[in-house]
Amino acid sequence: MRGMTSLLGLAGTIPYLVIDVVALSLAVGRWSRHPMASMFLCVGVALRVVANLTNVVFARAMFGGDPAQVGVVFALSGLVSAAGYALTVVAVFADREKGNEPPRRRW
C-alpha cells in the first residue's frame, strides 16, 4: 500500500514536472540571448522540482509520522516552491531593455 501511495503522489506531480522540463529546455535554448532570465528560470525550475519530489518522498516516509513533523516538512517544501515561483516571475522581467532605448531586435 505504501508503494501505491508514493506512485499516486508522483502521478499528481507529473504535469508540473512536464511543464518544468519544457521551461528548462526553453531556458537552456535561449541562454545566449537572455542569460539572466535563463539563469533565474533554471534556478526557479530546479527549486520547484526539488520541492515537488520532496513532497512525494516525505509523504511516503512520514505517512504514519508525527503530524507536527510532517507539517514542518511540507511548510519548508512550500517555501522552497514559493522561492522557485518567485524566481520564475523575476525571469519574466530580467534582460529587458530600458524604457528609453530602442529595441535591439525587430519583431
Phi and psi restraints in degrees (range 20) as a CNS / XPLOR table:
assign (resid 1 and name C) (resid 2 and name N)
       (resid 2 and name CA) (resid 2 and name C) 1.0 -65.0 20.0 2
assign (resid 2 and name N) (resid 2 and name CA)
       (resid 2 and name C) (resid 3 and name N) 1.0 -38.0 20.0 2
assign (resid 2 and name C) (resid 3 and name N)
       (resid 3 and name CA) (resid 3 and name C) 1.0 -64.1 20.0 2
assign (resid 3 and name N) (resid 3 and name CA)
       (resid 3 and name C) (resid 4 and name N) 1.0 -37.6 20.0 2
assign (resid 3 and name C) (resid 4 and name N)
       (resid 4 and name CA) (resid 4 and name C) 1.0 -66.0 20.0 2
assign (resid 4 and name N) (resid 4 and name CA)
       (resid 4 and name C) (resid 5 and name N) 1.0 -39.6 20.0 2
assign (resid 4 and name C) (resid 5 and name N)
       (resid 5 and name CA) (resid 5 and name C) 1.0 -61.1 20.0 2
assign (resid 5 and name N) (resid 5 and name CA)
       (resid 5 and name C) (resid 6 and name N) 1.0 -42.6 20.0 2
assign (resid 5 and name C) (resid 6 and name N)
       (resid 6 and name CA) (resid 6 and name C) 1.0 -65.2 20.0 2
assign (resid 6 and name N) (resid 6 and name CA)
       (resid 6 and name C) (resid 7 and name N) 1.0 -41.4 20.0 2
assign (resid 6 and name C) (resid 7 and name N)
       (resid 7 and name CA) (resid 7 and name C) 1.0 -65.4 20.0 2
assign (resid 7 and name N) (resid 7 and name CA)
       (resid 7 and name C) (resid 8 and name N) 1.0 -40.6 20.0 2
assign (resid 7 and name C) (resid 8 and name N)
       (resid 8 and name CA) (resid 8 and name C) 1.0 -66.0 20.0 2
assign (resid 8 and name N) (resid 8 and name CA)
       (resid 8 and name C) (resid 9 and name N) 1.0 -38.2 20.0 2
assign (resid 8 and name C) (resid 9 and name N)
       (resid 9 and name CA) (resid 9 and name C) 1.0 -64.4 20.0 2
assign (resid 9 and name N) (resid 9 and name CA)
       (resid 9 and name C) (resid 10 and name N) 1.0 -39.8 20.0 2
assign (resid 9 and name C) (resid 10 and name N)
       (resid 10 and name CA) (resid 10 and name C) 1.0 -68.9 20.0 2
assign (resid 10 and name N) (resid 10 and name CA)
       (resid 10 and name C) (resid 11 and name N) 1.0 -36.6 20.0 2
assign (resid 10 and name C) (resid 11 and name N)
       (resid 11 and name CA) (resid 11 and name C) 1.0 -62.1 20.0 2
assign (resid 11 and name N) (resid 11 and name CA)
       (resid 11 and name C) (resid 12 and name N) 1.0 -33.9 20.0 2
assign (resid 11 and name C) (resid 12 and name N)
       (resid 12 and name CA) (resid 12 and name C) 1.0 -69.5 20.0 2
assign (resid 12 and name N) (resid 12 and name CA)
       (resid 12 and name C) (resid 13 and name N) 1.0 -23.6 20.0 2
assign (resid 12 and name C) (resid 13 and name N)
       (resid 13 and name CA) (resid 13 and name C) 1.0 -94.9 20.0 2
assign (resid 13 and name N) (resid 13 and name CA)
       (resid 13 and name C) (resid 14 and name N) 1.0 -8.7 20.0 2
assign (resid 13 and name C) (resid 14 and name N)
       (resid 14 and name CA) (resid 14 and name C) 1.0 -58.5 20.0 2
assign (resid 14 and name N) (resid 14 and name CA)
       (resid 14 and name C) (resid 15 and name N) 1.0 -44.5 20.0 2
assign (resid 14 and name C) (resid 15 and name N)
       (resid 15 and name CA) (resid 15 and name C) 1.0 -59.6 20.0 2
assign (resid 15 and name N) (resid 15 and name CA)
       (resid 15 and name C) (resid 16 and name N) 1.0 -38.1 20.0 2
assign (resid 15 and name C) (resid 16 and name N)
       (resid 16 and name CA) (resid 16 and name C) 1.0 -68.4 20.0 2
assign (resid 16 and name N) (resid 16 and name CA)
       (resid 16 and name C) (resid 17 and name N) 1.0 -38.5 20.0 2
assign (resid 16 and name C) (resid 17 and name N)
       (resid 17 and name CA) (resid 17 and name C) 1.0 -66.3 20.0 2
assign (resid 17 and name N) (resid 17 and name CA)
       (resid 17 and name C) (resid 18 and name N) 1.0 -37.2 20.0 2
assign (resid 17 and name C) (resid 18 and name N)
       (resid 18 and name CA) (resid 18 and name C) 1.0 -63.2 20.0 2
assign (resid 18 and name N) (resid 18 and name CA)
       (resid 18 and name C) (resid 19 and name N) 1.0 -45.7 20.0 2
assign (resid 18 and name C) (resid 19 and name N)
       (resid 19 and name CA) (resid 19 and name C) 1.0 -61.7 20.0 2
assign (resid 19 and name N) (resid 19 and name CA)
       (resid 19 and name C) (resid 20 and name N) 1.0 -41.5 20.0 2
assign (resid 19 and name C) (resid 20 and name N)
       (resid 20 and name CA) (resid 20 and name C) 1.0 -65.9 20.0 2
assign (resid 20 and name N) (resid 20 and name CA)
       (resid 20 and name C) (resid 21 and name N) 1.0 -38.2 20.0 2
assign (resid 20 and name C) (resid 21 and name N)
       (resid 21 and name CA) (resid 21 and name C) 1.0 -65.4 20.0 2
assign (resid 21 and name N) (resid 21 and name CA)
       (resid 21 and name C) (resid 22 and name N) 1.0 -41.0 20.0 2
assign (resid 21 and name C) (resid 22 and name N)
       (resid 22 and name CA) (resid 22 and name C) 1.0 -64.3 20.0 2
assign (resid 22 and name N) (resid 22 and name CA)
       (resid 22 and name C) (resid 23 and name N) 1.0 -44.9 20.0 2
assign (resid 22 and name C) (resid 23 and name N)
       (resid 23 and name CA) (resid 23 and name C) 1.0 -61.7 20.0 2
assign (resid 23 and name N) (resid 23 and name CA)
       (resid 23 and name C) (resid 24 and name N) 1.0 -41.0 20.0 2
assign (resid 23 and name C) (resid 24 and name N)
       (resid 24 and name CA) (resid 24 and name C) 1.0 -64.6 20.0 2
assign (resid 24 and name N) (resid 24 and name CA)
       (resid 24 and name C) (resid 25 and name N) 1.0 -41.8 20.0 2
assign (resid 24 and name C) (resid 25 and name N)
       (resid 25 and name CA) (resid 25 and name C) 1.0 -67.4 20.0 2
assign (resid 25 and name N) (resid 25 and name CA)
       (resid 25 and name C) (resid 26 and name N) 1.0 -37.5 20.0 2
assign (resid 25 and name C) (resid 26 and name N)
       (resid 26 and name CA) (resid 26 and name C) 1.0 -65.4 20.0 2
assign (resid 26 and name N) (resid 26 and name CA)
       (resid 26 and name C) (resid 27 and name N) 1.0 -40.8 20.0 2
assign (resid 26 and name C) (resid 27 and name N)
       (resid 27 and name CA) (resid 27 and name C) 1.0 -63.9 20.0 2
assign (resid 27 and name N) (resid 27 and name CA)
       (resid 27 and name C) (resid 28 and name N) 1.0 -43.2 20.0 2
assign (resid 27 and name C) (resid 28 and name N)
       (resid 28 and name CA) (resid 28 and name C) 1.0 -67.0 20.0 2
assign (resid 28 and name N) (resid 28 and name CA)
       (resid 28 and name C) (resid 29 and name N) 1.0 -38.7 20.0 2
assign (resid 28 and name C) (resid 29 and name N)
       (resid 29 and name CA) (resid 29 and name C) 1.0 -66.4 20.0 2
assign (resid 29 and name N) (resid 29 and name CA)
       (resid 29 and name C) (resid 30 and name N) 1.0 -28.1 20.0 2
assign (resid 29 and name C) (resid 30 and name N)
       (resid 30 and name CA) (resid 30 and name C) 1.0 -105.1 20.0 2
assign (resid 30 and name N) (resid 30 and name CA)
       (resid 30 and name C) (resid 31 and name N) 1.0 12.0 20.0 2
assign (resid 30 and name C) (resid 31 and name N)
       (resid 31 and name CA) (resid 31 and name C) 1.0 -56.8 20.0 2
assign (resid 31 and name N) (resid 31 and name CA)
       (resid 31 and name C) (resid 32 and name N) 1.0 -41.3 20.0 2
assign (resid 31 and name C) (resid 32 and name N)
       (resid 32 and name CA) (resid 32 and name C) 1.0 -68.5 20.0 2
assign (resid 32 and name N) (resid 32 and name CA)
       (resid 32 and name C) (resid 33 and name N) 1.0 -30.8 20.0 2
assign (resid 32 and name C) (resid 33 and name N)
       (resid 33 and name CA) (resid 33 and name C) 1.0 -86.3 20.0 2
assign (resid 33 and name N) (resid 33 and name CA)
       (resid 33 and name C) (resid 34 and name N) 1.0 -32.4 20.0 2
assign (resid 33 and name C) (resid 34 and name N)
       (resid 34 and name CA) (resid 34 and name C) 1.0 -136.9 20.0 2
assign (resid 34 and name N) (resid 34 and name CA)
       (resid 34 and name C) (resid 35 and name N) 1.0 74.4 20.0 2
assign (resid 34 and name C) (resid 35 and name N)
       (resid 35 and name CA) (resid 35 and name C) 1.0 -66.2 20.0 2
assign (resid 35 and name N) (resid 35 and name CA)
       (resid 35 and name C) (resid 36 and name N) 1.0 -41.9 20.0 2
assign (resid 35 and name C) (resid 36 and name N)
       (resid 36 and name CA) (resid 36 and name C) 1.0 -67.9 20.0 2
assign (resid 36 and name N) (resid 36 and name CA)
       (resid 36 and name C) (resid 37 and name N) 1.0 -46.1 20.0 2
assign (resid 36 and name C) (resid 37 and name N)
       (resid 37 and name CA) (resid 37 and name C) 1.0 -61.4 20.0 2
assign (resid 37 and name N) (resid 37 and name CA)
       (resid 37 and name C) (resid 38 and name N) 1.0 -41.8 20.0 2
assign (resid 37 and name C) (resid 38 and name N)
       (resid 38 and name CA) (resid 38 and name C) 1.0 -65.0 20.0 2
assign (resid 38 and name N) (resid 38 and name CA)
       (resid 38 and name C) (resid 39 and name N) 1.0 -39.4 20.0 2
assign (resid 38 and name C) (resid 39 and name N)
       (resid 39 and name CA) (resid 39 and name C) 1.0 -64.9 20.0 2
assign (resid 39 and name N) (resid 39 and name CA)
       (resid 39 and name C) (resid 40 and name N) 1.0 -46.5 20.0 2
assign (resid 39 and name C) (resid 40 and name N)
       (resid 40 and name CA) (resid 40 and name C) 1.0 -60.3 20.0 2
assign (resid 40 and name N) (resid 40 and name CA)
       (resid 40 and name C) (resid 41 and name N) 1.0 -42.1 20.0 2
assign (resid 40 and name C) (resid 41 and name N)
       (resid 41 and name CA) (resid 41 and name C) 1.0 -66.3 20.0 2
assign (resid 41 and name N) (resid 41 and name CA)
       (resid 41 and name C) (resid 42 and name N) 1.0 -42.3 20.0 2
assign (resid 41 and name C) (resid 42 and name N)
       (resid 42 and name CA) (resid 42 and name C) 1.0 -62.2 20.0 2
assign (resid 42 and name N) (resid 42 and name CA)
       (resid 42 and name C) (resid 43 and name N) 1.0 -43.5 20.0 2
assign (resid 42 and name C) (resid 43 and name N)
       (resid 43 and name CA) (resid 43 and name C) 1.0 -67.5 20.0 2
assign (resid 43 and name N) (resid 43 and name CA)
       (resid 43 and name C) (resid 44 and name N) 1.0 -40.9 20.0 2
assign (resid 43 and name C) (resid 44 and name N)
       (resid 44 and name CA) (resid 44 and name C) 1.0 -62.3 20.0 2
assign (resid 44 and name N) (resid 44 and name CA)
       (resid 44 and name C) (resid 45 and name N) 1.0 -42.9 20.0 2
assign (resid 44 and name C) (resid 45 and name N)
       (resid 45 and name CA) (resid 45 and name C) 1.0 -64.9 20.0 2
assign (resid 45 and name N) (resid 45 and name CA)
       (resid 45 and name C) (resid 46 and name N) 1.0 -42.7 20.0 2
assign (resid 45 and name C) (resid 46 and name N)
       (resid 46 and name CA) (resid 46 and name C) 1.0 -61.0 20.0 2
assign (resid 46 and name N) (resid 46 and name CA)
       (resid 46 and name C) (resid 47 and name N) 1.0 -42.0 20.0 2
assign (resid 46 and name C) (resid 47 and name N)
       (resid 47 and name CA) (resid 47 and name C) 1.0 -64.1 20.0 2
assign (resid 47 and name N) (resid 47 and name CA)
       (resid 47 and name C) (resid 48 and name N) 1.0 -41.2 20.0 2
assign (resid 47 and name C) (resid 48 and name N)
       (resid 48 and name CA) (resid 48 and name C) 1.0 -66.9 20.0 2
assign (resid 48 and name N) (resid 48 and name CA)
       (resid 48 and name C) (resid 49 and name N) 1.0 -39.2 20.0 2
assign (resid 48 and name C) (resid 49 and name N)
       (resid 49 and name CA) (resid 49 and name C) 1.0 -64.9 20.0 2
assign (resid 49 and name N) (resid 49 and name CA)
       (resid 49 and name C) (resid 50 and name N) 1.0 -43.7 20.0 2
assign (resid 49 and name C) (resid 50 and name N)
       (resid 50 and name CA) (resid 50 and name C) 1.0 -61.0 20.0 2
assign (resid 50 and name N) (resid 50 and name CA)
       (resid 50 and name C) (resid 51 and name N) 1.0 -43.4 20.0 2
assign (resid 50 and name C) (resid 51 and name N)
       (resid 51 and name CA) (resid 51 and name C) 1.0 -63.9 20.0 2
assign (resid 51 and name N) (resid 51 and name CA)
       (resid 51 and name C) (resid 52 and name N) 1.0 -43.9 20.0 2
assign (resid 51 and name C) (resid 52 and name N)
       (resid 52 and name CA) (resid 52 and name C) 1.0 -63.6 20.0 2
assign (resid 52 and name N) (resid 52 and name CA)
       (resid 52 and name C) (resid 53 and name N) 1.0 -46.5 20.0 2
assign (resid 52 and name C) (resid 53 and name N)
       (resid 53 and name CA) (resid 53 and name C) 1.0 -69.2 20.0 2
assign (resid 53 and name N) (resid 53 and name CA)
       (resid 53 and name C) (resid 54 and name N) 1.0 -33.9 20.0 2
assign (resid 53 and name C) (resid 54 and name N)
       (resid 54 and name CA) (resid 54 and name C) 1.0 -62.6 20.0 2
assign (resid 54 and name N) (resid 54 and name CA)
       (resid 54 and name C) (resid 55 and name N) 1.0 -42.0 20.0 2
assign (resid 54 and name C) (resid 55 and name N)
       (resid 55 and name CA) (resid 55 and name C) 1.0 -58.6 20.0 2
assign (resid 55 and name N) (resid 55 and name CA)
       (resid 55 and name C) (resid 56 and name N) 1.0 -43.6 20.0 2
assign (resid 55 and name C) (resid 56 and name N)
       (resid 56 and name CA) (resid 56 and name C) 1.0 -66.5 20.0 2
assign (resid 56 and name N) (resid 56 and name CA)
       (resid 56 and name C) (resid 57 and name N) 1.0 -45.6 20.0 2
assign (resid 56 and name C) (resid 57 and name N)
       (resid 57 and name CA) (resid 57 and name C) 1.0 -66.3 20.0 2
assign (resid 57 and name N) (resid 57 and name CA)
       (resid 57 and name C) (resid 58 and name N) 1.0 -47.4 20.0 2
assign (resid 57 and name C) (resid 58 and name N)
       (resid 58 and name CA) (resid 58 and name C) 1.0 -71.2 20.0 2
assign (resid 58 and name N) (resid 58 and name CA)
       (resid 58 and name C) (resid 59 and name N) 1.0 -31.9 20.0 2
assign (resid 58 and name C) (resid 59 and name N)
       (resid 59 and name CA) (resid 59 and name C) 1.0 -62.5 20.0 2
assign (resid 59 and name N) (resid 59 and name CA)
       (resid 59 and name C) (resid 60 and name N) 1.0 -37.8 20.0 2
assign (resid 59 and name C) (resid 60 and name N)
       (resid 60 and name CA) (resid 60 and name C) 1.0 -73.1 20.0 2
assign (resid 60 and name N) (resid 60 and name CA)
       (resid 60 and name C) (resid 61 and name N) 1.0 -43.3 20.0 2
assign (resid 60 and name C) (resid 61 and name N)
       (resid 61 and name CA) (resid 61 and name C) 1.0 -69.3 20.0 2
assign (resid 61 and name N) (resid 61 and name CA)
       (resid 61 and name C) (resid 62 and name N) 1.0 -33.4 20.0 2
assign (resid 61 and name C) (resid 62 and name N)
       (resid 62 and name CA) (resid 62 and name C) 1.0 -109.1 20.0 2
assign (resid 62 and name N) (resid 62 and name CA)
       (resid 62 and name C) (resid 63 and name N) 1.0 25.7 20.0 2
assign (resid 62 and name C) (resid 63 and name N)
       (resid 63 and name CA) (resid 63 and name C) 1.0 -54.2 20.0 2
assign (resid 63 and name N) (resid 63 and name CA)
       (resid 63 and name C) (resid 64 and name N) 1.0 -39.7 20.0 2
assign (resid 63 and name C) (resid 64 and name N)
       (resid 64 and name CA) (resid 64 and name C) 1.0 -110.2 20.0 2
assign (resid 64 and name N) (resid 64 and name CA)
       (resid 64 and name C) (resid 65 and name N) 1.0 17.8 20.0 2
assign (resid 64 and name C) (resid 65 and name N)
       (resid 65 and name CA) (resid 65 and name C) 1.0 -80.3 20.0 2
assign (resid 65 and name N) (resid 65 and name CA)
       (resid 65 and name C) (resid 66 and name N) 1.0 -175.9 20.0 2
assign (resid 65 and name C) (resid 66 and name N)
       (resid 66 and name CA) (resid 66 and name C) 1.0 -65.5 20.0 2
assign (resid 66 and name N) (resid 66 and name CA)
       (resid 66 and name C) (resid 67 and name N) 1.0 125.8 20.0 2
assign (resid 66 and name C) (resid 67 and name N)
       (resid 67 and name CA) (resid 67 and name C) 1.0 -58.4 20.0 2
assign (resid 67 and name N) (resid 67 and name CA)
       (resid 67 and name C) (resid 68 and name N) 1.0 -32.5 20.0 2
assign (resid 67 and name C) (resid 68 and name N)
       (resid 68 and name CA) (resid 68 and name C) 1.0 -66.7 20.0 2
assign (resid 68 and name N) (resid 68 and name CA)
       (resid 68 and name C) (resid 69 and name N) 1.0 -41.9 20.0 2
assign (resid 68 and name C) (resid 69 and name N)
       (resid 69 and name CA) (resid 69 and name C) 1.0 -66.2 20.0 2
assign (resid 69 and name N) (resid 69 and name CA)
       (resid 69 and name C) (resid 70 and name N) 1.0 -41.8 20.0 2
assign (resid 69 and name C) (resid 70 and name N)
       (resid 70 and name CA) (resid 70 and name C) 1.0 -62.0 20.0 2
assign (resid 70 and name N) (resid 70 and name CA)
       (resid 70 and name C) (resid 71 and name N) 1.0 -41.7 20.0 2
assign (resid 70 and name C) (resid 71 and name N)
       (resid 71 and name CA) (resid 71 and name C) 1.0 -62.1 20.0 2
assign (resid 71 and name N) (resid 71 and name CA)
       (resid 71 and name C) (resid 72 and name N) 1.0 -40.6 20.0 2
assign (resid 71 and name C) (resid 72 and name N)
       (resid 72 and name CA) (resid 72 and name C) 1.0 -64.8 20.0 2
assign (resid 72 and name N) (resid 72 and name CA)
       (resid 72 and name C) (resid 73 and name N) 1.0 -43.7 20.0 2
assign (resid 72 and name C) (resid 73 and name N)
       (resid 73 and name CA) (resid 73 and name C) 1.0 -62.0 20.0 2
assign (resid 73 and name N) (resid 73 and name CA)
       (resid 73 and name C) (resid 74 and name N) 1.0 -45.5 20.0 2
assign (resid 73 and name C) (resid 74 and name N)
       (resid 74 and name CA) (resid 74 and name C) 1.0 -69.9 20.0 2
assign (resid 74 and name N) (resid 74 and name CA)
       (resid 74 and name C) (resid 75 and name N) 1.0 -31.3 20.0 2
assign (resid 74 and name C) (resid 75 and name N)
       (resid 75 and name CA) (resid 75 and name C) 1.0 -66.9 20.0 2
assign (resid 75 and name N) (resid 75 and name CA)
       (resid 75 and name C) (resid 76 and name N) 1.0 -43.6 20.0 2
assign (resid 75 and name C) (resid 76 and name N)
       (resid 76 and name CA) (resid 76 and name C) 1.0 -64.3 20.0 2
assign (resid 76 and name N) (resid 76 and name CA)
       (resid 76 and name C) (resid 77 and name N) 1.0 -40.4 20.0 2
assign (resid 76 and name C) (resid 77 and name N)
       (resid 77 and name CA) (resid 77 and name C) 1.0 -63.2 20.0 2
assign (resid 77 and name N) (resid 77 and name CA)
       (resid 77 and name C) (resid 78 and name N) 1.0 -37.9 20.0 2
assign (resid 77 and name C) (resid 78 and name N)
       (resid 78 and name CA) (resid 78 and name C) 1.0 -64.4 20.0 2
assign (resid 78 and name N) (resid 78 and name CA)
       (resid 78 and name C) (resid 79 and name N) 1.0 -38.5 20.0 2
assign (resid 78 and name C) (resid 79 and name N)
       (resid 79 and name CA) (resid 79 and name C) 1.0 -65.3 20.0 2
assign (resid 79 and name N) (resid 79 and name CA)
       (resid 79 and name C) (resid 80 and name N) 1.0 -41.1 20.0 2
assign (resid 79 and name C) (resid 80 and name N)
       (resid 80 and name CA) (resid 80 and name C) 1.0 -63.8 20.0 2
assign (resid 80 and name N) (resid 80 and name CA)
       (resid 80 and name C) (resid 81 and name N) 1.0 -42.9 20.0 2
assign (resid 80 and name C) (resid 81 and name N)
       (resid 81 and name CA) (resid 81 and name C) 1.0 -63.9 20.0 2
assign (resid 81 and name N) (resid 81 and name CA)
       (resid 81 and name C) (resid 82 and name N) 1.0 -41.5 20.0 2
assign (resid 81 and name C) (resid 82 and name N)
       (resid 82 and name CA) (resid 82 and name C) 1.0 -63.4 20.0 2
assign (resid 82 and name N) (resid 82 and name CA)
       (resid 82 and name C) (resid 83 and name N) 1.0 -38.3 20.0 2
assign (resid 82 and name C) (resid 83 and name N)
       (resid 83 and name CA) (resid 83 and name C) 1.0 -63.7 20.0 2
assign (resid 83 and name N) (resid 83 and name CA)
       (resid 83 and name C) (resid 84 and name N) 1.0 -38.4 20.0 2
assign (resid 83 and name C) (resid 84 and name N)
       (resid 84 and name CA) (resid 84 and name C) 1.0 -63.0 20.0 2
assign (resid 84 and name N) (resid 84 and name CA)
       (resid 84 and name C) (resid 85 and name N) 1.0 -43.2 20.0 2
assign (resid 84 and name C) (resid 85 and name N)
       (resid 85 and name CA) (resid 85 and name C) 1.0 -66.4 20.0 2
assign (resid 85 and name N) (resid 85 and name CA)
       (resid 85 and name C) (resid 86 and name N) 1.0 -37.3 20.0 2
assign (resid 85 and name C) (resid 86 and name N)
       (resid 86 and name CA) (resid 86 and name C) 1.0 -62.3 20.0 2
assign (resid 86 and name N) (resid 86 and name CA)
       (resid 86 and name C) (resid 87 and name N) 1.0 -42.6 20.0 2
assign (resid 86 and name C) (resid 87 and name N)
       (resid 87 and name CA) (resid 87 and name C) 1.0 -67.2 20.0 2
assign (resid 87 and name N) (resid 87 and name CA)
       (resid 87 and name C) (resid 88 and name N) 1.0 -31.1 20.0 2
assign (resid 87 and name C) (resid 88 and name N)
       (resid 88 and name CA) (resid 88 and name C) 1.0 -65.3 20.0 2
assign (resid 88 and name N) (resid 88 and name CA)
       (resid 88 and name C) (resid 89 and name N) 1.0 -41.1 20.0 2
assign (resid 88 and name C) (resid 89 and name N)
       (resid 89 and name CA) (resid 89 and name C) 1.0 -66.4 20.0 2
assign (resid 89 and name N) (resid 89 and name CA)
       (resid 89 and name C) (resid 90 and name N) 1.0 -40.6 20.0 2
assign (resid 89 and name C) (resid 90 and name N)
       (resid 90 and name CA) (resid 90 and name C) 1.0 -60.6 20.0 2
assign (resid 90 and name N) (resid 90 and name CA)
       (resid 90 and name C) (resid 91 and name N) 1.0 -38.3 20.0 2
assign (resid 90 and name C) (resid 91 and name N)
       (resid 91 and name CA) (resid 91 and name C) 1.0 -62.4 20.0 2
assign (resid 91 and name N) (resid 91 and name CA)
       (resid 91 and name C) (resid 92 and name N) 1.0 -31.3 20.0 2
assign (resid 91 and name C) (resid 92 and name N)
       (resid 92 and name CA) (resid 92 and name C) 1.0 -62.8 20.0 2
assign (resid 92 and name N) (resid 92 and name CA)
       (resid 92 and name C) (resid 93 and name N) 1.0 -35.9 20.0 2
assign (resid 92 and name C) (resid 93 and name N)
       (resid 93 and name CA) (resid 93 and name C) 1.0 -101.8 20.0 2
assign (resid 93 and name N) (resid 93 and name CA)
       (resid 93 and name C) (resid 94 and name N) 1.0 -1.4 20.0 2
assign (resid 93 and name C) (resid 94 and name N)
       (resid 94 and name CA) (resid 94 and name C) 1.0 -78.3 20.0 2
assign (resid 94 and name N) (resid 94 and name CA)
       (resid 94 and name C) (resid 95 and name N) 1.0 157.9 20.0 2
assign (resid 94 and name C) (resid 95 and name N)
       (resid 95 and name CA) (resid 95 and name C) 1.0 59.1 20.0 2
assign (resid 95 and name N) (resid 95 and name CA)
       (resid 95 and name C) (resid 96 and name N) 1.0 34.2 20.0 2
assign (resid 95 and name C) (resid 96 and name N)
       (resid 96 and name CA) (resid 96 and name C) 1.0 -93.0 20.0 2
assign (resid 96 and name N) (resid 96 and name CA)
       (resid 96 and name C) (resid 97 and name N) 1.0 152.0 20.0 2
assign (resid 96 and name C) (resid 97 and name N)
       (resid 97 and name CA) (resid 97 and name C) 1.0 -73.7 20.0 2
assign (resid 97 and name N) (resid 97 and name CA)
       (resid 97 and name C) (resid 98 and name N) 1.0 156.4 20.0 2
assign (resid 97 and name C) (resid 98 and name N)
       (resid 98 and name CA) (resid 98 and name C) 1.0 -69.9 20.0 2
assign (resid 98 and name N) (resid 98 and name CA)
       (resid 98 and name C) (resid 99 and name N) 1.0 156.3 20.0 2
assign (resid 98 and name C) (resid 99 and name N)
       (resid 99 and name CA) (resid 99 and name C) 1.0 -63.4 20.0 2
assign (resid 99 and name N) (resid 99 and name CA)
       (resid 99 and name C) (resid 100 and name N) 1.0 -28.1 20.0 2
assign (resid 99 and name C) (resid 100 and name N)
       (resid 100 and name CA) (resid 100 and name C) 1.0 -96.8 20.0 2
assign (resid 100 and name N) (resid 100 and name CA)
       (resid 100 and name C) (resid 101 and name N) 1.0 2.8 20.0 2
assign (resid 100 and name C) (resid 101 and name N)
       (resid 101 and name CA) (resid 101 and name C) 1.0 -100.8 20.0 2
assign (resid 101 and name N) (resid 101 and name CA)
       (resid 101 and name C) (resid 102 and name N) 1.0 146.2 20.0 2
assign (resid 101 and name C) (resid 102 and name N)
       (resid 102 and name CA) (resid 102 and name C) 1.0 -70.2 20.0 2
assign (resid 102 and name N) (resid 102 and name CA)
       (resid 102 and name C) (resid 103 and name N) 1.0 153.1 20.0 2
assign (resid 102 and name C) (resid 103 and name N)
       (resid 103 and name CA) (resid 103 and name C) 1.0 -61.2 20.0 2
assign (resid 103 and name N) (resid 103 and name CA)
       (resid 103 and name C) (resid 104 and name N) 1.0 147.1 20.0 2
assign (resid 103 and name C) (resid 104 and name N)
       (resid 104 and name CA) (resid 104 and name C) 1.0 -77.7 20.0 2
assign (resid 104 and name N) (resid 104 and name CA)
       (resid 104 and name C) (resid 105 and name N) 1.0 -21.0 20.0 2
assign (resid 104 and name C) (resid 105 and name N)
       (resid 105 and name CA) (resid 105 and name C) 1.0 -137.0 20.0 2
assign (resid 105 and name N) (resid 105 and name CA)
       (resid 105 and name C) (resid 106 and name N) 1.0 154.2 20.0 2
assign (resid 105 and name C) (resid 106 and name N)
       (resid 106 and name CA) (resid 106 and name C) 1.0 -91.4 20.0 2
assign (resid 106 and name N) (resid 106 and name CA)
       (resid 106 and name C) (resid 107 and name N) 1.0 146.2 20.0 2
